[in-house]
């Protein structure tokens, strides 16, 4: 019986998330997905940001937070005037079963005034991972969307100052 339980747990931990090759999604429309903010609001993307230029910082693993934090610090240091949203995007049945606990853990580590900018995507997590690819999952997927939800900038190679400058220059031109 213990062996069956162990096999089931291993399946849940490893068998639910497929591997997708990375791809450049520049020029494509961001897929229609829904998630929940840490303020417990249901949010549909990209509709939520339609009409404004927005930066999505997508993370597939907890370790992605390090990369996302560097982007956020860089944006702050540059005085960037752009709406940035963190999108923890978690695929698989197992994380969905524990979404309440995962979100509560994030609330404990993120100041309350930032909760509206953190939108966790569980049900559509695999959809986004298939869209961008999920190789090198510690790297954030950085996407600048124009006012119509089209991705005008995509970067998935870890934080770099030159990439930050590129995304800011594009955002200014919008």
C-alpha positions in Angstrom: 0.0 0.0 0.0 2.8 2.4 0.8 4.4 1.7 -2.6 1.1 2.7 -4.4 0.9 5.9 -2.4 4.5 6.7 -3.2 4.0 6.1 -6.9 0.8 8.3 -6.8 2.7 11.1 -5.1 5.6 10.9 -7.5 3.2 11.0 -10.4 1.5 14.1 -9.0 4.9 15.8 -8.5 6.5 14.9 -11.8 3.9 13.7 -14.3 1.6 16.6 -14.6 3.8 19.2 -16.2 4.9 18.6 -19.7 8.1 19.9 -21.2 7.8 22.5 -24.0 10.6 23.9 -26.1 11.2 27.6 -25.6 9.9 29.9 -28.4 9.9 33.6 -29.1 6.3 34.8 -28.9 7.0 38.3 -30.1 4.2 39.5 -32.4 1.7 37.1 -31.1 -1.4 37.8 -29.0 -1.1 36.8 -25.4 -3.4 33.9 -24.8 -6.7 34.3 -23.0 -6.3 32.9 -19.5 -7.6 33.6 -16.0 -6.1 33.7 -12.6 -6.5 35.2 -9.2 -4.7 38.2 -7.7 -3.4 37.9 -4.2 -6.3 40.3 -3.3 -8.6 37.3 -4.2 -10.0 38.9 -7.4 -10.6 36.8 -10.5 -8.7 38.3 -13.4 -8.9 37.5 -17.1 -5.8 38.3 -19.1 -5.1 40.0 -21.4 -8.5 41.7 -21.1 -7.6 43.1 -17.6 -4.8 45.3 -19.2 -6.5 46.0 -22.5 -6.0 49.7 -23.4 -2.7 50.0 -21.6 0.9 48.9 -22.1 1.7 46.2 -19.6 4.7 44.2 -18.6 4.1 40.6 -17.6 6.8 38.8 -15.6 5.9 35.1 -15.8 7.5 32.6 -13.4 7.1 28.8 -13.7 8.9 27.9 -10.4 9.5 29.4 -7.0 13.1 29.9 -8.1 11.9 32.2 -10.9 11.2 34.8 -8.1 14.9 35.7 -8.0 14.8 36.6 -11.7 11.5 38.5 -11.3 12.8 40.4 -8.4 15.8 41.6 -10.4 13.5 42.9 -13.1 11.3 44.7 -10.6 14.3 46.3 -8.9 15.7 47.3 -12.3 12.3 48.9 -13.2 12.3 50.7 -9.9 15.9 51.9 -10.2 15.1 53.3 -13.7 12.0 55.0 -12.5 10.0 53.1 -15.1 6.4 54.3 -15.6 4.9 51.0 -16.7 2.4 48.6 -15.2 4.2 45.4 -14.3 2.4 42.3 -13.2 4.0 39.1 -11.7 2.3 36.0 -13.1 3.3 32.9 -11.1 2.2 30.3 -13.6 1.9 26.8 -12.2 0.9 23.8 -14.3 -0.4 20.5 -13.1 -3.1 19.0 -10.9 -0.9 18.9 -7.7 -0.4 22.6 -7.4 -4.1 23.3 -8.0 -4.9 21.1 -5.1 -2.7 23.2 -2.9 -3.4 26.6 -4.5 -4.8 28.1 -1.3 -1.7 27.2 0.7 0.6 28.4 -2.1 -1.2 31.8 -2.4 -1.2 32.2 1.4 2.6 31.6 1.4 3.0 34.3 -1.2 0.8 36.7 0.8 3.1 36.2 3.8 6.2 37.1 1.7 4.8 40.0 -0.4 3.8 43.4 1.0 0.0 43.8 0.9 0.2 46.9 -1.3 1.7 44.8 -4.1 -0.9 42.0 -4.0 -3.0 43.4 -6.8 0.0 43.1 -9.2 0.5 39.4 -8.5 -1.9 37.2 -10.5 -1.4 33.5 -9.9 -2.4 31.3 -12.8 -3.2 27.6 -12.0 -5.9 26.3 -14.4 -4.3 27.8 -17.5 -0.7 27.3 -16.3 0.0 24.7 -18.9 -1.5 26.8 -21.7 1.0 29.6 -21.0 3.9 27.2 -20.5 3.1 25.6 -23.9 2.9 29.1 -25.4 6.3 30.3 -24.3 8.1 27.0 -23.6 9.3 26.0 -20.2 12.9 25.1 -20.7 15.2 26.8 -18.2 12.2 27.4 -15.9 14.1 29.5 -13.4 14.2 32.3 -15.9 11.2 34.6 -16.0 9.4 35.1 -19.2 9.3 38.8 -19.8 6.5 40.0 -22.1 5.7 43.6 -23.0 2.1 43.9 -24.3 0.8 46.8 -26.4 -2.6 48.3 -25.7 -4.3 45.5 -27.8 -2.7 42.6 -25.9 -0.1 41.9 -28.6 3.4 40.9 -27.4 5.8 43.5 -28.7 8.8 42.3 -26.6 9.7 38.8 -25.3 12.8 37.8 -23.3 13.5 34.5 -21.4 17.2 34.4 -20.8 17.4 35.8 -17.2 17.7 39.5 -16.2 20.1 41.7 -18.1 20.5 45.5 -18.1 20.5 45.7 -21.9 17.2 43.7 -22.0 15.7 46.1 -19.4 16.8 49.1 -21.5 15.2 47.5 -24.6 11.9 46.9 -23.0 11.8 50.4 -21.5 12.6 52.0 -24.9 9.8 50.0 -26.5 7.3 50.9 -23.8 8.2 54.6 -24.1 7.3 54.4 -27.8 3.8 53.1 -27.2 
